[in-house]
Amino acid sequence: MTDVGGIAGEALRNFIERIERLEEEKKALADDIKDVFAESKAHGFDVKIMRQLIRLRKMEDDARKEMDALLDVYAHALGMERG
């Protein structure tokens, strides 16, 4: 293994190449997701709302309930009606 200035060149190259491959996979997945959103939009679905639902589904139930309660409080403070 080549050691330059305390850095193992081969190990570094392996890490960099693995990261590059993962970045390529990540881009391919992002492109696939973009395609699915485009397809759903073509079927009449609102992509903005779908993104919001995905964000909500990632949240823990307690965090989602707390956020919803705060939205109600803030909306009420502004004189807005919610659901």
C-alpha positions in Angstrom: 0.0 0.0 0.0 1.4 3.4 -1.0 1.9 5.6 2.1 2.3 9.3 1.3 2.5 11.7 4.2 0.9 9.2 6.5 -2.0 8.6 4.1 -2.6 5.1 2.7 -3.2 5.8 -0.9 -4.9 2.6 -1.9 -7.3 2.7 1.0 -8.1 6.3 0.2 -8.7 5.5 -3.4 -11.1 2.6 -2.4 -13.1 4.9 -0.2 -13.3 7.6 -2.9 -14.4 5.1 -5.5 -17.0 3.6 -3.2 -18.4 7.1 -2.5 -18.4 7.9 -6.2 -20.4 4.7 -7.0 -22.9 5.5 -4.2 -23.3 9.1 -5.5 -24.1 7.6 -9.0 -26.7 5.3 -7.4 -28.1 8.2 -5.5 -28.5 10.2 -8.7 -30.2 7.3 -10.4 -32.6 6.9 -7.5 -33.3 10.7 -7.5 -34.1 10.4 -11.2 -36.4 7.5 -10.6 -38.2 9.4 -7.9 -38.6 12.4 -10.2 -40.1 10.1 -12.9 -42.6 8.7 -10.4 -43.7 12.2 -9.4 -44.0 13.2 -13.1 -46.1 10.0 -13.7 -48.3 10.8 -10.7 -48.8 14.3 -11.9 -49.8 13.0 -15.4 -52.5 11.0 -13.5 -53.9 14.2 -11.9 -52.2 14.0 -8.5 -50.9 17.1 -6.8 -47.1 16.6 -6.4 -46.7 19.3 -3.8 -49.3 17.6 -1.6 -47.7 14.2 -2.2 -44.4 15.5 -1.0 -46.0 16.9 2.1 -47.6 13.6 2.8 -44.3 11.8 2.4 -42.7 14.2 4.9 -45.6 13.6 7.3 -45.3 9.8 7.0 -41.6 10.0 7.9 -42.5 11.8 11.2 -43.1 10.0 14.5 -46.8 10.1 15.5 -46.1 12.2 18.6 -44.1 14.8 16.5 -46.8 14.9 13.9 -49.5 15.4 16.5 -47.5 18.2 18.2 -46.9 19.9 14.9 -50.6 19.7 14.0 -51.5 21.1 17.4 -49.1 24.0 17.0 -50.4 24.7 13.5 -53.9 24.9 15.0 -52.8 27.3 17.7 -50.8 29.5 15.3 -53.7 29.5 12.7 -56.2 30.4 15.4 -53.9 33.3 16.6 -54.0 34.6 13.0 -57.8 34.2 12.8 -57.6 31.3 10.3 -59.7 28.2 10.3 -58.1 24.8 10.0 -60.0 21.7 8.9 
